[in-house]
Amino acid sequence: MLICGIGGFVFTFISKLAFAAVGENITINIRTDLYGNVLQKHMGWHDNSENASGILSAILASDI
């Protein structure tokens, strides 16, 4: 019974650790794609008031 309890703890810990690692990789990839797309926009796109840097940073942070 003790071995099953320890085994369950180890497997639960490993699964949570793996889930965190996958989530971190997905988040990094999404942020990289979003920031890359913003940087590739035409210069005039950034002049629009709804595309100001502070607003875009807030939107990207809340989306992720």
Distance bins in CASP14 RR format, pairs under 12 A and 6 or more apart:
PFRMAT RR
TARGET T0000
AUTHOR 0000-0000-0000
RMODE 2
METHOD distances of the structure
MODEL  1
1 7 0 0 0 0 0 1 0 0 0 0 0
1 8 0 0 0 0 0 1 0 0 0 0 0
2 8 0 0 0 0 0 1 0 0 0 0 0
2 9 0 0 0 0 0 1 0 0 0 0 0
3 9 0 0 0 0 0 1 0 0 0 0 0
3 10 0 0 0 0 0 1 0 0 0 0 0
4 10 0 0 0 0 0 1 0 0 0 0 0
4 11 0 0 0 0 0 1 0 0 0 0 0
5 11 0 0 0 0 1 0 0 0 0 0 0
5 12 0 0 0 0 1 0 0 0 0 0 0
5 13 0 0 0 0 0 1 0 0 0 0 0
6 12 0 0 0 0 0 1 0 0 0 0 0
6 13 0 0 0 0 0 1 0 0 0 0 0
7 13 0 0 0 0 1 0 0 0 0 0 0
7 14 0 0 0 0 1 0 0 0 0 0 0
7 15 0 0 0 0 0 1 0 0 0 0 0
8 14 0 0 0 0 1 0 0 0 0 0 0
8 15 0 0 0 0 1 0 0 0 0 0 0
8 16 0 0 0 0 0 1 0 0 0 0 0
9 15 0 0 0 0 0 1 0 0 0 0 0
9 16 0 0 0 0 0 1 0 0 0 0 0
10 16 0 0 0 0 0 1 0 0 0 0 0
10 17 0 0 0 0 0 1 0 0 0 0 0
11 17 0 0 0 0 0 1 0 0 0 0 0
11 18 0 0 0 0 0 1 0 0 0 0 0
12 18 0 0 0 0 0 1 0 0 0 0 0
12 19 0 0 0 0 0 1 0 0 0 0 0
13 19 0 0 0 0 0 1 0 0 0 0 0
13 20 0 0 0 0 0 1 0 0 0 0 0
14 20 0 0 0 0 0 1 0 0 0 0 0
14 21 0 0 0 0 0 1 0 0 0 0 0
15 21 0 0 0 0 0 1 0 0 0 0 0
15 22 0 0 0 0 0 1 0 0 0 0 0
16 22 0 0 0 0 0 1 0 0 0 0 0
16 23 0 0 0 0 0 1 0 0 0 0 0
17 23 0 0 0 0 0 1 0 0 0 0 0
17 24 0 0 0 0 0 1 0 0 0 0 0
18 24 0 0 0 0 0 1 0 0 0 0 0
18 25 0 0 0 0 0 1 0 0 0 0 0
19 25 0 0 0 0 0 1 0 0 0 0 0
19 26 0 0 0 0 0 1 0 0 0 0 0
20 26 0 0 0 0 0 1 0 0 0 0 0
20 27 0 0 0 0 0 1 0 0 0 0 0
21 27 0 0 0 0 0 1 0 0 0 0 0
21 28 0 0 0 0 0 1 0 0 0 0 0
22 28 0 0 0 0 0 1 0 0 0 0 0
22 29 0 0 0 0 0 1 0 0 0 0 0
23 29 0 0 0 0 1 0 0 0 0 0 0
23 30 0 0 0 0 1 0 0 0 0 0 0
23 31 0 0 0 0 0 1 0 0 0 0 0
23 64 0 0 0 0 0 1 0 0 0 0 0
24 30 0 0 0 0 0 1 0 0 0 0 0
24 31 0 0 0 0 0 1 0 0 0 0 0
24 64 0 0 0 0 0 1 0 0 0 0 0
25 31 0 0 0 0 0 1 0 0 0 0 0
25 32 0 0 0 0 0 1 0 0 0 0 0
26 32 0 0 0 0 0 1 0 0 0 0 0
26 33 0 0 0 0 0 1 0 0 0 0 0
26 64 0 0 0 0 1 0 0 0 0 0 0
27 33 0 0 0 0 0 1 0 0 0 0 0
27 34 0 0 0 0 0 1 0 0 0 0 0
27 60 0 0 0 0 0 1 0 0 0 0 0
27 61 0 0 0 0 0 1 0 0 0 0 0
27 63 0 0 0 0 0 1 0 0 0 0 0
27 64 1 0 1 0 0 0 0 0 0 0 0
28 34 0 0 0 0 0 1 0 0 0 0 0
28 35 0 0 0 0 0 1 0 0 0 0 0
28 64 0 0 0 0 1 0 0 0 0 0 0
29 35 0 0 0 0 0 1 0 0 0 0 0
29 36 0 0 0 0 0 1 0 0 0 0 0
29 64 0 0 0 0 0 1 0 0 0 0 0
30 36 0 0 0 0 0 1 0 0 0 0 0
30 37 0 0 0 0 0 1 0 0 0 0 0
30 60 0 0 0 0 1 0 0 0 0 0 0
30 61 0 0 0 0 0 1 0 0 0 0 0
30 63 0 0 0 0 1 0 0 0 0 0 0
30 64 1 0 0 1 0 0 0 0 0 0 0
31 37 0 0 0 0 0 1 0 0 0 0 0
31 38 0 0 0 0 0 1 0 0 0 0 0
31 57 0 0 0 0 0 1 0 0 0 0 0
31 60 1 0 0 1 0 0 0 0 0 0 0
31 61 0 0 0 0 1 0 0 0 0 0 0
31 63 0 0 0 0 1 0 0 0 0 0 0
31 64 1 0 1 0 0 0 0 0 0 0 0
32 38 0 0 0 0 0 1 0 0 0 0 0
32 39 0 0 0 0 0 1 0 0 0 0 0
32 60 0 0 0 0 0 1 0 0 0 0 0
32 64 0 0 0 0 0 1 0 0 0 0 0
33 39 0 0 0 0 0 1 0 0 0 0 0
33 40 0 0 0 0 0 1 0 0 0 0 0
33 60 0 0 0 0 0 1 0 0 0 0 0
33 63 0 0 0 0 0 1 0 0 0 0 0
33 64 0 0 0 0 0 1 0 0 0 0 0
34 40 0 0 0 0 0 1 0 0 0 0 0
34 41 0 0 0 0 0 1 0 0 0 0 0
34 56 0 0 0 0 1 0 0 0 0 0 0
34 57 0 0 0 0 0 1 0 0 0 0 0
34 59 0 0 0 0 1 0 0 0 0 0 0
34 60 1 0 1 0 0 0 0 0 0 0 0
34 61 0 0 0 0 0 1 0 0 0 0 0
34 62 0 0 0 0 0 1 0 0 0 0 0
34 63 1 0 0 1 0 0 0 0 0 0 0
34 64 1 0 0 1 0 0 0 0 0 0 0
35 41 0 0 0 0 0 1 0 0 0 0 0
35 53 0 0 0 0 0 1 0 0 0 0 0
35 56 0 0 0 0 1 0 0 0 0 0 0
35 57 0 0 0 0 1 0 0 0 0 0 0
35 59 0 0 0 0 0 1 0 0 0 0 0
35 60 1 0 0 1 0 0 0 0 0 0 0
35 61 0 0 0 0 0 1 0 0 0 0 0
35 63 0 0 0 0 0 1 0 0 0 0 0
35 64 0 0 0 0 0 1 0 0 0 0 0
36 56 0 0 0 0 0 1 0 0 0 0 0
36 60 0 0 0 0 0 1 0 0 0 0 0
37 45 0 0 0 0 0 1 0 0 0 0 0
37 56 0 0 0 0 0 1 0 0 0 0 0
37 60 0 0 0 0 0 1 0 0 0 0 0
38 45 0 0 0 0 1 0 0 0 0 0 0
38 46 0 0 0 0 1 0 0 0 0 0 0
38 51 0 0 0 0 1 0 0 0 0 0 0
38 52 0 0 0 0 0 1 0 0 0 0 0
38 53 0 0 0 0 1 0 0 0 0 0 0
38 54 0 0 0 0 0 1 0 0 0 0 0
38 55 0 0 0 0 0 1 0 0 0 0 0
38 56 1 0 0 1 0 0 0 0 0 0 0
38 57 0 0 0 0 1 0 0 0 0 0 0
38 59 0 0 0 0 1 0 0 0 0 0 0
38 60 1 0 0 1 0 0 0 0 0 0 0
38 63 0 0 0 0 0 1 0 0 0 0 0
39 45 0 0 0 0 0 1 0 0 0 0 0
39 46 0 0 0 0 1 0 0 0 0 0 0
39 53 0 0 0 0 0 1 0 0 0 0 0
39 56 0 0 0 0 0 1 0 0 0 0 0
39 60 0 0 0 0 0 1 0 0 0 0 0
40 46 0 0 0 0 0 1 0 0 0 0 0
41 47 0 0 0 0 0 1 0 0 0 0 0
41 48 0 0 0 0 0 1 0 0 0 0 0
41 51 1 0 0 1 0 0 0 0 0 0 0
41 53 0 0 0 0 0 1 0 0 0 0 0
41 56 0 0 0 0 1 0 0 0 0 0 0
42 48 0 0 0 0 0 1 0 0 0 0 0
42 51 0 0 0 0 0 1 0 0 0 0 0
43 51 0 0 0 0 0 1 0 0 0 0 0
44 51 0 0 0 0 1 0 0 0 0 0 0
45 51 1 0 1 0 0 0 0 0 0 0 0
45 52 0 0 0 0 0 1 0 0 0 0 0
45 53 0 0 0 0 0 1 0 0 0 0 0
45 56 0 0 0 0 0 1 0 0 0 0 0
46 52 1 0 0 1 0 0 0 0 0 0 0
46 53 1 0 0 1 0 0 0 0 0 0 0
46 54 0 0 0 0 0 1 0 0 0 0 0
46 55 0 0 0 0 0 1 0 0 0 0 0
46 56 0 0 0 0 1 0 0 0 0 0 0
47 53 0 0 0 0 0 1 0 0 0 0 0
48 55 0 0 0 0 1 0 0 0 0 0 0
48 56 0 0 0 0 0 1 0 0 0 0 0
49 55 0 0 0 0 1 0 0 0 0 0 0
49 56 0 0 0 0 0 1 0 0 0 0 0
50 56 0 0 0 0 1 0 0 0 0 0 0
50 58 0 0 0 0 0 1 0 0 0 0 0
50 59 0 0 0 0 1 0 0 0 0 0 0
51 57 0 0 0 0 0 1 0 0 0 0 0
51 59 0 0 0 0 1 0 0 0 0 0 0
51 60 0 0 0 0 0 1 0 0 0 0 0
52 58 0 0 0 0 1 0 0 0 0 0 0
52 59 0 0 0 0 0 1 0 0 0 0 0
53 59 0 0 0 0 0 1 0 0 0 0 0
53 60 0 0 0 0 0 1 0 0 0 0 0
54 60 0 0 0 0 1 0 0 0 0 0 0
54 61 0 0 0 0 1 0 0 0 0 0 0
54 62 0 0 0 0 0 1 0 0 0 0 0
55 61 0 0 0 0 0 1 0 0 0 0 0
55 62 0 0 0 0 0 1 0 0 0 0 0
56 62 0 0 0 0 0 1 0 0 0 0 0
56 63 0 0 0 0 0 1 0 0 0 0 0
57 63 0 0 0 0 0 1 0 0 0 0 0
57 64 0 0 0 0 0 1 0 0 0 0 0
58 64 0 0 0 0 0 1 0 0 0 0 0
END
